[in-house]
Amino acid sequence: MENNRHTPIPWYIEGESGNPHEAYIIVGDKQGSTIAWTSNSFDDSSNEEYISEEDTANAQFIIRACNSHDELLEALENLIGSGRLPECEVDESAEQRFYEVWQQAEQAIAKAKGE
């Protein structure tokens, strides 16, 4: 994956698109550059598109995920960068669970970086 920079965050939902095939406009930076449009749902019975609750939730999820990405990645990298699991008295099953979560964090970092 190339290391190109994306439009600076935070991104916002500017509002409904007004286009019958698009639900919301997602914008970023101070000039309000359009990043993306989300799609509408389609009602087979009326043969029409509409903005559903799921369409709204999808747009909100994109905004939350993108705007929190850098902070979440930094937090995981700081945790993993410490190089060790927290020291405490735990039984063997708890220690195994710590190891599994540690690996999950490493995998999430790689995925977030496109590796």
C-alpha positions as a Python dict, from the first residue, in 0.01 Angstrom:
ca = {
    (1, 'M'): (0, 0, 0),
    (2, 'E'): (131, 342, -91),
    (3, 'N'): (199, 588, 186),
    (4, 'N'): (-9, 872, 39),
    (5, 'R'): (-172, 1103, 290),
    (6, 'H'): (-548, 1126, 302),
    (7, 'T'): (-749, 1443, 345),
    (8, 'P'): (-686, 1568, 699),
    (9, 'I'): (-932, 1468, 967),
    (10, 'P'): (-1177, 1540, 1116),
    (11, 'W'): (-1422, 1446, 846),
    (12, 'Y'): (-1789, 1536, 867),
    (13, 'I'): (-2124, 1443, 725),
    (14, 'E'): (-2217, 1758, 537),
    (15, 'G'): (-2576, 1652, 484),
    (16, 'E'): (-2795, 1465, 245),
    (17, 'S'): (-2666, 1461, -108),
    (18, 'G'): (-2982, 1554, -294),
    (19, 'N'): (-2885, 1308, -568),
    (20, 'P'): (-3137, 1022, -583),
    (21, 'H'): (-2854, 764, -581),
    (22, 'E'): (-2657, 908, -289),
    (23, 'A'): (-2748, 940, 77),
    (24, 'Y'): (-2487, 1155, 250),
    (25, 'I'): (-2189, 1367, 153),
    (26, 'I'): (-1875, 1310, 358),
    (27, 'V'): (-1638, 1608, 359),
    (28, 'G'): (-1305, 1697, 511),
    (29, 'D'): (-1057, 1981, 556),
    (30, 'K'): (-1135, 2349, 598),
    (31, 'Q'): (-1251, 2394, 240),
    (32, 'G'): (-1512, 2119, 279),
    (33, 'S'): (-1363, 1899, 6),
    (34, 'T'): (-1589, 1609, -81),
    (35, 'I'): (-1437, 1278, 25),
    (36, 'A'): (-1721, 1040, -57),
    (37, 'W'): (-2092, 989, -96),
    (38, 'T'): (-2276, 705, 69),
    (39, 'S'): (-2537, 504, -119),
    (40, 'N'): (-2910, 498, -66),
    (41, 'S'): (-3112, 186, -1),
    (42, 'F'): (-3341, 53, -271),
    (43, 'D'): (-3704, -44, -224),
    (44, 'D'): (-3786, -323, -470),
    (45, 'S'): (-4160, -285, -425),
    (46, 'S'): (-4169, 84, -522),
    (47, 'N'): (-3857, 74, -740),
    (48, 'E'): (-3727, 381, -554),
    (49, 'E'): (-3419, 471, -353),
    (50, 'Y'): (-3441, 614, -3),
    (51, 'I'): (-3219, 692, 296),
    (52, 'S'): (-3266, 415, 552),
    (53, 'E'): (-3160, 400, 916),
    (54, 'E'): (-2881, 167, 803),
    (55, 'D'): (-2762, 424, 545),
    (56, 'T'): (-2745, 686, 821),
    (57, 'A'): (-2565, 445, 1056),
    (58, 'N'): (-2315, 358, 780),
    (59, 'A'): (-2227, 724, 722),
    (60, 'Q'): (-2188, 782, 1096),
    (61, 'F'): (-1969, 471, 1128),
    (62, 'I'): (-1738, 591, 848),
    (63, 'I'): (-1695, 924, 1027),
    (64, 'R'): (-1628, 764, 1368),
    (65, 'A'): (-1384, 509, 1224),
    (66, 'C'): (-1187, 758, 1018),
    (67, 'N'): (-1176, 1029, 1283),
    (68, 'S'): (-1059, 789, 1557),
    (69, 'H'): (-819, 585, 1341),
    (70, 'D'): (-496, 771, 1421),
    (71, 'E'): (-562, 787, 1796),
    (72, 'L'): (-654, 419, 1819),
    (73, 'L'): (-349, 319, 1618),
    (74, 'E'): (-123, 532, 1836),
    (75, 'A'): (-268, 382, 2154),
    (76, 'L'): (-213, 26, 2029),
    (77, 'E'): (139, 107, 1911),
    (78, 'N'): (220, 256, 2252),
    (79, 'L'): (87, -56, 2423),
    (80, 'I'): (280, -292, 2198),
    (81, 'G'): (584, -64, 2201),
    (82, 'S'): (620, -117, 2574),
    (83, 'G'): (744, -463, 2478),
    (84, 'R'): (583, -654, 2759),
    (85, 'L'): (256, -762, 2908),
    (86, 'P'): (144, -592, 3228),
    (87, 'E'): (308, -749, 3532),
    (88, 'C'): (59, -889, 3776),
    (89, 'E'): (-30, -1210, 3948),
    (90, 'V'): (-249, -1408, 3710),
    (91, 'D'): (-338, -1767, 3659),
    (92, 'E'): (-239, -1955, 3345),
    (93, 'S'): (-571, -1896, 3165),
    (94, 'A'): (-553, -1520, 3228),
    (95, 'E'): (-196, -1514, 3101),
    (96, 'Q'): (-306, -1694, 2786),
    (97, 'R'): (-585, -1440, 2739),
    (98, 'F'): (-336, -1153, 2775),
    (99, 'Y'): (-123, -1318, 2505),
    (100, 'E'): (-424, -1353, 2272),
    (101, 'V'): (-523, -988, 2318),
    (102, 'W'): (-161, -882, 2260),
    (103, 'Q'): (-158, -1069, 1930),
    (104, 'Q'): (-495, -921, 1840),
    (105, 'A'): (-349, -573, 1897),
    (106, 'E'): (-49, -654, 1675),
    (107, 'Q'): (-281, -777, 1399),
    (108, 'A'): (-500, -467, 1429),
    (109, 'I'): (-194, -242, 1393),
    (110, 'A'): (-84, -426, 1079),
    (111, 'K'): (-435, -408, 931),
    (112, 'A'): (-467, -36, 1011),
    (113, 'K'): (-136, 26, 836),
    (114, 'G'): (-237, -180, 534),
    (115, 'E'): (31, -442, 595),
}
